[in-house]
Amino acid sequence: MRILKPTYVVETGVAADVSSAYLLMGLEMNNKGESFSIDLPNYELEYFPKLGLKPVSIIPKEKNVGFAIPTWLKHRWHPMLGNSREILPKLLNELKTIDKFLHNSEHTYDNMIFEYHVAWNHLKSGGLLLSDDNIFMNRAFEDFAKEVKARPILLYFAGWGVIVKQ
């Protein structure tokens, strides 16, 4: 985050948002940038069974989305509650271009491909498309990389994928 010095970062799938806390710390150290996070709280209860997984509640009842983000970093953070299929296209049309997109919401093939396509159209040259801990759940990341003729970086130990837009 420090090297890219992004202006706009967009992510889907928040829960506690530990990843955003680190991201926001980088933005704060750069004294530049804003992060937009889209989440449908505890949606895992609905879609995990579609993946053959046991439904779980990710966010404890007494907590809100992003509860792991320190208060002093939240001035750069814009949480948006709702379905990414509705919010993401509207947000990206408002922002025009983004520097980084992180998918970490519903890990179904259809949703991942949808988010990758929408984000890619707004990702600037040199920007990053990242997919968190889910690239081996289906072929969406691999198929998308082939479609856009990009060489993905696969972090097998973490299940992450990265594509740099040329």
C-alpha positions in Angstrom: 0.0 0.0 0.0 2.8 2.3 0.8 4.5 1.9 -2.6 1.4 2.2 -4.7 0.2 5.3 -2.8 -3.4 4.6 -3.9 -6.1 7.3 -4.0 -9.1 4.8 -4.0 -9.2 1.3 -2.7 -12.4 -0.8 -2.9 -13.1 -4.1 -1.2 -16.0 -6.4 -0.9 -16.5 -8.7 2.1 -15.6 -7.0 5.4 -16.6 -8.9 8.5 -14.2 -7.8 11.3 -12.0 -6.2 8.5 -8.6 -7.0 9.8 -7.3 -6.6 6.2 -8.7 -3.1 6.0 -7.0 -2.2 9.3 -3.7 -2.9 7.7 -4.7 -1.3 4.4 -5.9 1.8 6.2 -2.6 2.0 8.2 -0.7 2.2 4.9 -3.0 4.9 3.7 -2.6 6.8 6.9 1.2 6.5 6.7 1.1 7.8 3.1 -1.2 10.6 4.3 -3.3 9.9 1.2 -6.1 7.7 0.1 -9.6 6.4 1.0 -10.9 2.9 1.3 -14.5 1.8 0.4 -15.8 -1.4 1.9 -18.9 -3.2 0.9 -20.4 -5.9 3.1 -23.6 -7.8 3.6 -23.2 -8.7 7.3 -23.3 -12.4 8.1 -24.3 -13.4 4.6 -22.2 -16.5 5.1 -25.3 -18.0 6.9 -27.0 -17.9 3.5 -24.4 -18.6 0.9 -22.0 -21.1 2.7 -24.6 -23.9 2.3 -24.5 -23.3 -1.5 -20.8 -24.1 -1.4 -21.3 -27.2 0.7 -20.0 -25.5 3.8 -21.5 -25.2 7.3 -23.3 -21.9 7.7 -21.5 -19.6 10.2 -22.0 -16.2 11.6 -18.8 -14.2 11.1 -19.7 -11.1 13.0 -20.6 -11.5 16.7 -24.0 -10.1 17.6 -22.6 -7.3 19.8 -20.2 -6.1 17.0 -20.5 -4.2 13.8 -18.9 -4.6 10.4 -15.3 -3.5 10.6 -15.0 -3.8 14.4 -11.3 -4.6 14.1 -10.4 -1.2 12.6 -9.0 1.2 15.1 -11.1 4.3 15.5 -8.2 6.6 14.6 -8.0 5.0 11.1 -11.7 5.2 10.3 -11.6 8.7 8.9 -10.3 7.2 5.6 -12.8 4.3 5.7 -16.2 4.3 4.0 -18.3 1.2 4.9 -21.3 0.5 2.8 -23.8 -2.2 3.9 -25.6 -4.2 1.3 -25.1 -6.5 -1.7 -22.0 -5.9 -3.8 -24.1 -6.6 -7.0 -26.1 -3.4 -6.2 -23.5 -1.2 -4.5 -20.3 -2.0 -6.4 -21.3 -0.7 -9.9 -22.8 2.5 -8.5 -19.7 3.2 -6.3 -17.3 2.6 -9.1 -19.2 4.8 -11.5 -18.9 7.6 -8.9 -15.2 7.0 -8.3 -14.4 6.6 -12.0 -11.0 4.9 -11.5 -9.6 2.9 -8.6 -6.1 1.8 -7.7 -6.9 -1.4 -5.9 -9.8 -3.9 -5.7 -10.0 -6.7 -3.2 -12.6 -9.4 -3.5 -13.4 -11.1 -0.3 -17.2 -11.4 -0.4 -19.4 -14.3 -1.6 -17.0 -16.9 -3.0 -19.3 -18.3 -5.6 -18.1 -18.4 -9.2 -20.8 -16.1 -10.5 -20.2 -13.5 -7.8 -16.5 -13.5 -8.2 -16.6 -13.2 -11.9 -19.2 -10.4 -11.6 -17.0 -8.4 -9.2 -13.8 -8.9 -11.1 -15.4 -7.6 -14.3 -17.0 -4.6 -12.7 -13.8 -3.7 -10.9 -11.5 -4.3 -13.8 -13.4 -1.8 -15.9 -12.5 0.9 -13.4 -9.1 -0.3 -12.4 -6.3 2.0 -13.6 -3.3 0.8 -15.4 -0.8 -0.5 -12.9 -3.7 -1.1 -10.5 -4.2 -4.4 -8.5 -7.0 -6.8 -8.6 -6.7 -9.1 -5.5 -8.8 -12.1 -4.5 -8.6 -13.1 -0.9 -8.4 -16.7 0.4 -10.7 -18.1 -2.2 -8.9 -18.6 -5.5 -9.0 -22.4 -5.1 -12.7 -22.6 -4.3 -13.5 -22.5 -8.0 -12.0 -21.5 -11.3 -13.3 -17.9 -11.4 -9.9 -16.2 -10.7 -8.1 -18.4 -13.2 -10.8 -18.0 -15.9 -10.8 -14.2 -15.4 -7.0 -13.9 -15.7 -7.2 -15.9 -19.0 -10.0 -13.7 -20.3 -8.1 -10.4 -19.7 -4.9 -12.1 -20.9 -3.1 -11.4 -17.6 -0.5 -13.5 -15.8 -1.9 -14.0 -12.2 0.4 -14.1 -9.2 -0.8 -17.0 -7.0 0.1 -17.0 -3.3 -0.6 -20.7 -2.7 0.2 -20.6 1.0 -2.6 -18.0 1.6 -5.0 -18.8 -1.2 -4.6 -15.3 -2.6 -4.4 -14.2 -6.2 -3.2 -10.9 -7.6 -3.4 -9.5 -11.1 -1.7 -6.3 -12.1 -3.6 -4.4 -14.8 -1.3 -3.4 -17.7 
